[in-house]
Amino acid sequence: MVDLNKSFILDSEAQTRELGANLAPYLRREDVVVLRGDLGAGKTSFARGLIQALTEATEVPSPTYTLVQQYDAPEFGIWHFDLYRLDDPQDIWELGIEEAFDDGVCLIEWPERIESLLSGAELNIVITFADSGRVATLSGSKSWEKRLREL
């Protein structure tokens, strides 16, 4: 990881979705974005804003029960994983994560369930509760440095 951390104060769910939408143009095929935070922190809202900015999807349901939702963007596929209910980390292979790593952009909520499979090159987003809303802190590897500075 580089030493670059960029934090954003989010006063509403709309601002959380907007931050996701603002990140969308910086994504490239094979990027992995991991979303960390407590239940209700805003991980899915962030993902929803990002996905809606890149696709024509008007509905972006949480993949809590399906574990994964796929979307088609003009330049790559988007795979949105919610691993909260993943019992066995090995089950992730059946969900198509290898294809997602190789061919699209992965958004992964609850990445702690598969930490050993992550390369360390992902963008790490931690959303925490604050007095009046949330704080999102973004950090990443060298490949993210320029993109984070521009965001």
C-alpha positions in Angstrom: 0.0 0.0 0.0 1.1 3.5 -0.6 0.9 6.0 2.1 -1.9 7.9 0.3 -5.2 7.9 2.2 -8.0 10.0 1.0 -11.0 10.6 3.3 -14.4 12.0 2.6 -17.1 13.1 5.0 -20.5 11.7 3.9 -23.5 13.4 5.5 -26.1 11.3 3.7 -26.8 8.2 1.7 -26.9 10.4 -1.4 -23.4 11.6 -0.8 -22.3 8.0 -0.3 -23.8 7.1 -3.7 -22.2 10.2 -5.2 -18.7 9.2 -4.0 -19.2 5.8 -5.7 -20.3 7.6 -8.9 -17.2 9.9 -8.7 -14.9 6.9 -8.5 -16.5 5.1 -11.5 -14.6 6.9 -14.3 -11.3 5.9 -12.7 -11.9 2.2 -12.8 -10.2 -0.1 -15.2 -10.6 -3.8 -16.2 -9.2 -6.1 -13.5 -9.5 -3.5 -10.7 -10.7 -4.8 -7.4 -12.4 -2.5 -4.9 -13.0 -3.9 -1.4 -15.6 -2.3 0.8 -15.1 -2.5 4.6 -17.4 -1.3 7.4 -20.0 -2.4 9.9 -23.5 -3.4 9.0 -25.4 -0.4 7.7 -22.2 1.7 7.1 -23.0 2.3 3.5 -21.0 -0.2 1.5 -24.0 -1.2 -0.7 -25.0 2.5 -1.2 -21.4 3.2 -2.4 -21.5 0.3 -4.8 -25.0 1.3 -6.0 -23.7 4.8 -7.0 -20.7 3.3 -8.7 -22.6 0.7 -10.7 -25.4 3.2 -11.7 -22.7 5.6 -13.0 -21.2 2.9 -15.3 -24.3 1.1 -16.5 -27.9 1.6 -17.5 -29.1 -0.2 -14.4 -31.8 1.6 -12.5 -32.1 -1.0 -9.9 -29.0 -2.2 -8.1 -30.1 -4.7 -5.4 -27.9 -5.8 -2.6 -26.3 -9.1 -3.3 -26.7 -10.1 0.4 -28.7 -13.2 -0.5 -27.5 -14.0 -4.0 -23.9 -13.3 -2.9 -23.1 -11.8 -6.4 -24.7 -9.6 -8.9 -23.3 -9.0 -12.4 -23.6 -5.9 -14.6 -22.4 -5.0 -18.0 -20.6 -1.7 -18.5 -19.4 -0.5 -21.9 -15.8 -1.4 -21.3 -16.0 -4.3 -18.8 -18.2 -6.4 -16.6 -18.9 -5.5 -13.0 -19.1 -8.1 -10.4 -20.6 -7.0 -7.1 -20.0 -9.5 -4.3 -21.5 -9.4 -0.8 -19.7 -12.1 1.2 -21.4 -11.5 4.6 -23.2 -14.8 4.3 -20.3 -16.8 2.7 -19.8 -19.9 5.0 -16.7 -21.3 3.4 -14.1 -19.1 1.6 -13.6 -21.9 -1.0 -17.2 -21.3 -2.1 -16.1 -18.1 -3.7 -14.7 -20.1 -6.7 -18.3 -21.3 -7.5 -19.5 -17.7 -7.6 -17.1 -16.9 -10.5 -14.5 -14.8 -8.7 -11.7 -16.0 -10.9 -13.5 -14.8 -14.0 -14.3 -11.6 -12.3 -10.6 -11.0 -11.3 -9.5 -11.7 -14.9 -12.2 -10.0 -16.9 -14.0 -7.2 -15.1 -14.1 -4.9 -12.1 -14.8 -6.5 -8.7 -16.6 -4.8 -5.9 -16.3 -6.9 -2.8 -18.3 -6.2 0.4 -17.0 -8.1 3.5 -13.6 -9.0 1.9 -12.4 -10.3 5.2 -14.0 -13.6 4.3 -11.5 -14.1 1.4 -8.6 -12.0 2.6 -6.0 -14.7 1.6 -7.2 -14.5 -2.1 -6.6 -10.8 -2.4 -3.4 -9.6 -4.1 -2.8 -6.4 -2.2 -3.3 -4.3 -5.3 -7.0 -3.6 -4.6 -8.5 -0.2 -3.7 -9.4 -0.4 0.0 -12.5 1.6 1.1 -13.3 1.7 4.8 -16.6 3.4 5.7 -17.1 4.2 9.4 -19.8 5.9 11.4 -19.1 9.5 12.4 -21.1 12.0 14.5 -23.2 13.3 11.7 -22.9 10.6 9.1 -20.0 8.5 7.7 -16.4 8.9 6.8 -15.0 7.0 3.8 -11.3 6.4 3.7 -9.8 5.2 0.5 -6.3 3.8 0.2 -4.6 1.6 -2.4 -1.5 0.2 -4.0 0.8 2.1 -6.3 -1.6 1.6 -9.2 -4.2 3.6 -7.4 -2.0 6.5 -6.3 -2.6 8.9 -9.3 -6.3 8.0 -9.5 -6.8 8.7 -5.8 -5.0 12.1 -6.1 -7.3 13.0 -8.9 -10.5 11.9 -7.2 
